[in-house]
């Protein structure tokens, strides 16, 4: 098996301590519900299993929307939007209690933090895809690409500033508020129908552009907070560097490479492949962006250098080379190959990282095999036995 993490990285990861600050507007109210909910979870259920179930539900319900409307133009039954809203609520709830379950069962470990952020990076892509389908942004393909690409970039920037400052910082309007807004959007669409977003509205043109412009405003605020740390305050490393002692600016290049390729390939396509199959196209690049984000999280937690190139770029590279040779292979086939490669590469990387961490820390990923009292006596390592 290919070794992803060096011994030095694993040692640094075992020393990592989670650090976060800030509380969003809605979080205190939700905390009451989340504390009640985690008490209903059996003690034998591992935190990472909770996270995985939530992600699976979120992906499954979103893929129902993609099945009905792969181009974000076709009609989707109202029940599918209601189900997607419930799926996102389930994901939000389970994602919020996995850490509480870890503390409750004394199974805290760096793997749990990494697993949580990794699932969030993938969830971001699917949540925004579902939102674009609800708003029928396939009729405005440039807006659709902007919404999903910017969401991946914003999630990346949140962890970029963490890589610089060593602390994950939450704003007053953050993930919880965004998820609640999208859940509301799903329910409105499911109850009143997709046509509601086409209603004419003064200044904005149609109703669909109100949530779009609100999301842009929130994105500007988040980017301002992130870059005030990255560019103005500097890092906590030597001479203002990152936690790994590296350049605070360099992390912009890996994600930029992904986004630039996404735009170039779309513009150069002679068959307008993105306009024909926007969901497949954006999911391919979204999964690649999630992989790059995961590598940034790993770099932060292991205090190691961020790499520029990634094997996942082979996927877009196939599309780029095919266009260079005048599409000697049907672009739709190559796009599917790109998607399969990006998905396979993300799963392969995530699996290898989890296995290596489990082996090093003498823990397992998805099962708790000892009681909380036994775990407390044994310390942090070796208490999460399963993969």
C-alpha positions as CSV (number, residue, x, y, z in Angstrom):
1,X,0.0,0.0,0.0
2,X,1.2,3.5,-0.9
3,X,2.4,5.4,2.1
4,X,0.8,8.8,2.3
5,X,2.0,10.2,5.7
6,X,5.5,10.0,6.9
7,X,6.5,9.0,10.4
8,X,7.3,12.6,11.2
9,X,3.8,13.7,10.0
10,X,2.1,11.0,12.1
11,X,4.1,12.0,15.2
12,X,3.0,15.7,14.7
13,X,-0.6,14.6,14.1
14,X,-0.6,12.6,17.4
15,X,0.5,15.8,19.2
16,X,-2.2,17.9,17.5
17,X,-4.8,19.7,19.7
18,X,-8.1,20.9,18.3
19,X,-8.4,24.7,18.5
20,X,-11.5,26.8,17.6
21,X,-13.1,30.0,18.6
22,X,-16.2,32.0,17.8
23,X,-19.9,31.2,18.0
24,X,-22.5,31.9,15.2
25,X,-25.9,33.5,15.9
26,X,-28.0,30.3,15.7
27,X,-25.5,27.9,17.3
28,X,-26.4,28.5,21.0
29,X,-30.0,27.5,20.3
30,X,-29.1,24.5,18.3
31,X,-26.6,23.4,21.0
32,X,-29.6,22.7,23.3
33,X,-31.0,20.3,20.8
34,X,-27.7,18.7,19.9
35,X,-26.9,18.0,23.6
36,X,-30.3,16.4,24.0
37,X,-29.8,14.4,20.8
38,X,-26.4,13.0,21.7
39,X,-27.8,11.6,24.9
40,X,-30.1,9.4,22.8
41,X,-27.2,7.8,20.9
42,X,-25.9,4.5,22.3
43,X,-22.5,4.5,23.9
44,X,-21.3,1.7,21.6
45,X,-21.8,3.9,18.4
46,X,-18.4,5.3,17.2
47,X,-18.3,9.1,16.4
48,X,-16.9,8.5,12.9
49,X,-19.8,6.1,12.2
50,X,-22.2,8.9,13.1
51,X,-20.4,11.3,10.7
52,X,-20.4,8.7,7.9
53,X,-24.1,8.0,8.2
54,X,-24.9,11.7,8.0
55,X,-22.8,12.2,4.9
56,X,-24.3,9.1,3.2
57,X,-27.9,10.5,3.9
58,X,-26.9,13.9,2.5
59,X,-25.3,12.5,-0.6
60,X,-28.2,10.0,-1.3
61,X,-30.9,12.6,-1.0
62,X,-29.0,15.1,-3.2
63,X,-28.4,12.4,-5.8
64,X,-32.2,12.0,-6.1
65,X,-32.3,15.6,-7.3
66,X,-29.4,15.0,-9.7
67,X,-31.2,11.9,-11.1
68,X,-34.3,13.9,-11.9
69,X,-32.4,17.0,-13.1
70,X,-28.8,16.3,-14.2
71,X,-28.7,19.6,-16.1
72,X,-30.4,21.6,-13.3
73,X,-33.2,22.5,-15.7
74,X,-35.7,19.7,-15.5
75,X,-38.6,19.4,-13.1
76,X,-38.1,17.6,-9.8
77,X,-41.0,16.3,-7.7
78,X,-41.7,18.3,-4.6
79,X,-41.3,15.3,-2.3
80,X,-37.6,15.0,-3.4
81,X,-36.9,18.6,-2.2
82,X,-38.6,17.9,1.2
83,X,-36.5,14.7,1.5
84,X,-33.3,16.6,0.6
85,X,-34.1,19.2,3.3
86,X,-34.6,16.4,5.8
87,X,-31.4,14.8,4.6
88,X,-29.4,18.0,5.2
89,X,-31.0,18.5,8.6
90,X,-30.0,14.9,9.5
91,X,-26.4,15.6,8.3
92,X,-26.2,18.8,10.2
93,X,-27.4,17.2,13.4
94,X,-25.2,14.1,13.2
95,X,-22.2,16.3,12.2
96,X,-22.8,18.4,15.2
97,X,-23.0,15.5,17.7
98,X,-20.0,13.4,16.5
99,X,-17.6,15.4,18.6
100,X,-19.9,15.3,21.6
101,X,-20.2,11.5,21.2
102,X,-16.3,11.3,21.1
103,X,-16.0,13.3,24.4
104,X,-18.9,11.3,25.9
105,X,-17.3,8.0,25.1
106,X,-13.7,9.2,25.8
107,X,-12.7,8.4,22.2
108,X,-11.3,11.8,21.1
109,X,-8.5,11.5,18.6
110,X,-7.0,13.6,15.8
111,X,-8.6,11.1,13.3
112,X,-12.0,12.3,14.4
113,X,-11.3,15.9,13.6
114,X,-9.8,15.0,10.2
115,X,-12.7,12.7,9.4
116,X,-15.2,15.4,10.3
117,X,-13.6,18.0,8.1
118,X,-13.1,15.5,5.3
119,X,-16.8,14.7,5.3
120,X,-17.7,18.4,5.4
121,X,-15.6,19.1,2.3
122,X,-17.5,16.5,0.3
123,X,-20.9,17.6,1.7
124,X,-20.3,21.2,0.7
125,X,-20.2,20.1,-3.0
126,X,-23.4,18.1,-2.8
127,X,-25.3,20.7,-0.8
128,X,-24.6,23.4,-3.3
129,X,-25.4,21.1,-6.2
130,X,-28.9,20.5,-4.7
131,X,-29.3,24.3,-4.1
132,X,-28.5,25.0,-7.8
133,X,-31.0,22.4,-8.9
134,X,-33.7,23.9,-6.7
135,X,-33.1,27.3,-8.2
136,X,-32.8,25.8,-11.7
137,X,-29.5,27.5,-12.3
138,X,-28.8,25.3,-15.2
139,X,-30.6,28.1,-17.1
140,X,-27.8,30.4,-15.8
141,X,-24.8,28.0,-16.1
142,X,-22.2,30.7,-15.3
143,X,-24.0,31.4,-12.0
144,X,-24.2,27.7,-11.3
145,X,-20.4,27.3,-11.7
146,X,-19.8,30.4,-9.7
147,X,-21.9,29.2,-6.7
148,X,-20.4,25.7,-6.4
149,X,-16.8,26.8,-7.2
150,X,-17.0,29.7,-4.7
151,X,-18.4,27.4,-2.0
152,X,-15.4,25.0,-2.4
153,X,-13.1,28.0,-2.3
154,X,-14.7,29.4,0.8
155,X,-14.4,26.1,2.6
156,X,-10.8,25.8,1.6
157,X,-10.1,29.4,2.8
158,X,-11.5,28.6,6.2
159,X,-8.9,25.9,6.6
160,X,-6.2,28.0,5.0
161,X,-6.5,30.6,7.7
162,X,-6.5,27.7,10.2
163,X,-3.2,26.5,8.7
164,X,-1.9,30.0,9.2
165,X,-3.3,30.8,12.6
166,X,-3.6,27.4,14.2
167,X,-7.2,28.1,15.2
168,X,-10.4,27.5,13.3
169,X,-12.4,30.7,13.6
170,X,-16.2,30.9,13.3
171,X,-18.1,34.0,12.4
172,X,-21.5,35.3,13.5
173,X,-22.9,34.1,10.2
174,X,-21.3,30.7,9.4
175,X,-22.0,27.1,8.4
176,X,-25.0,26.6,10.7
177,X,-26.8,29.7,9.3
178,X,-26.0,28.6,5.8
179,X,-27.4,25.1,6.3
180,X,-30.6,26.4,7.9
181,X,-31.1,28.8,5.0
182,X,-30.6,26.0,2.4
183,X,-33.0,23.7,4.4
184,X,-35.6,26.4,4.2
185,X,-34.9,26.8,0.5
186,X,-35.5,23.1,0.0
187,X,-38.8,23.2,1.9
188,X,-40.1,26.3,0.1
189,X,-39.3,24.6,-3.2
190,X,-40.9,21.4,-2.2
191,X,-44.1,23.0,-0.9
192,X,-44.7,25.9,-3.4
193,X,-43.0,24.4,-6.5
194,X,-39.8,25.3,-8.4
195,X,-41.6,28.1,-10.3
196,X,-41.7,30.2,-7.2
197,X,-38.0,31.2,-7.8
198,X,-38.9,32.5,-11.3
199,X,-41.3,35.1,-9.9
200,X,-40.3,38.6,-11.0
201,X,-38.8,40.8,-8.3
202,X,-37.9,44.5,-8.7
203,X,-34.1,45.2,-8.9
204,X,-33.1,41.5,-8.7
205,X,-35.0,40.4,-11.8
206,X,-36.4,37.1,-10.4
207,X,-36.7,35.7,-6.9
208,X,-33.9,33.2,-7.3
209,X,-31.3,35.9,-7.3
210,X,-32.1,37.0,-3.8
211,X,-30.5,33.9,-2.2
212,X,-27.7,34.2,-4.7
213,X,-26.8,37.7,-3.7
214,X,-27.3,37.0,0.0
215,X,-24.8,34.1,-0.4
216,X,-22.4,36.5,-2.2
217,X,-22.6,39.0,0.7
218,X,-21.9,36.2,3.2
219,X,-19.0,35.0,1.1
220,X,-17.5,38.5,1.1
221,X,-17.7,38.7,4.9
222,X,-16.1,35.3,5.3
223,X,-13.3,36.0,2.9
224,X,-12.7,39.3,4.6
225,X,-12.3,37.5,8.0
226,X,-10.1,34.8,6.5
227,X,-7.8,37.1,4.6
228,X,-7.5,39.6,7.5
229,X,-5.8,36.7,9.3
230,X,-3.8,35.3,6.3
231,X,-2.6,38.6,4.9
232,X,-2.7,41.1,7.8
233,X,-2.1,39.3,11.1
234,X,0.2,36.6,9.7
235,X,0.9,33.1,10.9
236,X,1.9,31.8,14.3
237,X,5.0,30.2,12.9
238,X,8.5,31.7,12.8
239,X,8.5,35.1,11.1
240,X,4.8,35.0,10.6
241,X,4.7,31.7,8.7
242,X,2.1,28.9,8.9
243,X,2.0,26.3,11.7
244,X,4.4,24.3,9.5
245,X,6.8,27.2,9.1
246,X,5.9,27.6,5.4
247,X,4.7,30.5,3.3
248,X,1.2,31.8,4.3
249,X,0.5,32.6,0.6
250,X,1.5,29.4,-1.1
251,X,-1.8,27.5,-0.2
252,X,-3.7,29.7,-2.7
253,X,-2.0,27.9,-5.6
254,X,-3.3,24.3,-5.3
255,X,-6.9,25.4,-5.1
256,X,-6.4,28.0,-7.8
257,X,-5.0,25.4,-10.1
258,X,-8.2,23.3,-9.7
259,X,-10.5,26.3,-10.3
260,X,-8.5,27.7,-13.3
261,X,-8.6,24.3,-15.0
262,X,-12.4,24.1,-14.3
263,X,-12.9,27.4,-16.1
264,X,-10.5,26.8,-19.0
265,X,-11.8,23.4,-19.9
266,X,-15.4,24.7,-19.8
267,X,-14.6,27.6,-22.1
268,X,-12.5,25.5,-24.5
269,X,-14.9,22.7,-25.0
270,X,-16.0,22.4,-28.6
271,X,-19.1,20.3,-27.6
272,X,-20.0,22.7,-24.7
273,X,-19.6,19.7,-22.3
274,X,-20.3,21.7,-19.2
275,X,-23.5,23.2,-20.5
276,X,-24.8,19.8,-21.5
277,X,-23.8,18.0,-18.3
278,X,-23.3,20.6,-15.6
279,X,-23.9,18.3,-12.6
280,X,-21.4,15.7,-13.7
281,X,-18.9,18.4,-14.6
282,X,-19.2,20.3,-11.3
283,X,-19.2,17.2,-9.2
284,X,-16.0,16.0,-10.8
285,X,-14.2,19.3,-10.0
286,X,-15.9,19.5,-6.6
287,X,-14.5,16.2,-5.6
288,X,-11.1,17.3,-6.7
289,X,-11.4,20.5,-4.7
290,X,-12.5,18.4,-1.7
291,X,-9.3,16.2,-2.1
292,X,-7.1,19.3,-2.2
293,X,-8.9,20.7,0.9
294,X,-8.4,17.4,2.8
295,X,-4.7,17.7,2.0
296,X,-4.6,21.2,3.4
297,X,-6.3,19.9,6.6
298,X,-3.7,17.1,6.8
299,X,-0.9,19.6,6.3
300,X,-2.3,21.7,9.2
301,X,-2.8,18.8,11.6
302,X,0.6,17.3,10.8
303,X,2.4,20.7,10.6
304,X,3.8,19.8,7.2
305,X,4.2,21.5,3.8
306,X,1.4,21.9,1.4
307,X,2.0,20.3,-2.1
308,X,1.1,22.1,-5.4
309,X,0.3,19.2,-7.6
310,X,-2.1,16.4,-6.9
311,X,-2.8,13.1,-8.6
312,X,-6.5,14.0,-8.8
313,X,-5.4,16.5,-11.5
314,X,-5.1,13.6,-13.9
315,X,-8.9,13.7,-14.2
316,X,-9.1,17.3,-15.6
317,X,-5.8,16.5,-17.5
318,X,-7.7,13.9,-19.5
319,X,-10.3,16.5,-20.5
320,X,-7.6,19.1,-21.3
321,X,-5.5,16.7,-23.5
322,X,-8.6,15.4,-25.3
323,X,-9.5,19.0,-26.2
324,X,-5.9,19.7,-27.3
325,X,-6.2,16.8,-29.8
326,X,-9.5,18.0,-31.1
327,X,-11.6,15.6,-29.0
328,X,-10.6,12.4,-30.6
329,X,-12.6,10.7,-27.9
330,X,-16.2,11.7,-27.1
331,X,-16.0,14.4,-24.4
332,X,-18.9,12.9,-22.5
333,X,-17.0,9.6,-22.1
334,X,-13.9,11.5,-21.0
335,X,-15.9,13.5,-18.5
336,X,-17.2,10.3,-17.0
337,X,-13.6,9.0,-16.8
338,X,-12.6,12.3,-15.1
339,X,-15.4,11.9,-12.6
340,X,-14.6,8.3,-11.9
341,X,-10.9,9.1,-11.4
342,X,-11.6,12.1,-9.1
343,X,-13.9,9.9,-7.0
344,X,-11.5,7.0,-6.9
345,X,-8.6,9.2,-6.0
346,X,-10.4,10.9,-3.2
347,X,-11.6,7.6,-1.7
348,X,-8.1,6.1,-2.1
349,X,-6.4,9.0,-0.4
350,X,-8.9,9.2,2.4
351,X,-8.8,5.5,3.1
352,X,-5.0,5.4,3.1
353,X,-4.8,8.4,5.5
354,X,-7.3,6.8,7.9
355,X,-5.6,3.4,7.9
356,X,-2.1,5.0,8.5
357,X,-3.5,7.1,11.4
358,X,-5.3,4.1,12.9
359,X,-2.2,2.0,12.7
360,X,0.0,4.6,14.2
361,X,-2.4,5.6,17.1
362,X,-3.4,2.0,17.6
363,X,-7.1,2.8,17.1
364,X,-9.9,1.8,14.8
365,X,-12.2,4.1,12.9
366,X,-15.8,2.8,13.1
367,X,-16.2,0.8,16.3
368,X,-15.8,1.3,20.0
369,X,-14.7,-1.9,21.7
370,X,-14.3,-0.8,25.3
371,X,-16.4,1.1,27.8
372,X,-15.8,4.7,28.6
373,X,-14.4,3.8,32.1
374,X,-11.9,1.4,30.5
375,X,-11.0,4.0,27.9
376,X,-10.4,6.7,30.5
377,X,-7.9,4.4,32.3
378,X,-6.1,3.6,29.0
379,X,-5.6,7.2,28.0
380,X,-6.4,8.7,24.5
381,X,-4.7,6.2,22.2
382,X,-5.8,2.7,21.7
383,X,-9.5,3.3,22.7
384,X,-11.3,3.4,19.3
385,X,-10.7,-0.2,18.1
386,X,-12.0,-0.7,14.6
387,X,-11.8,0.3,11.0
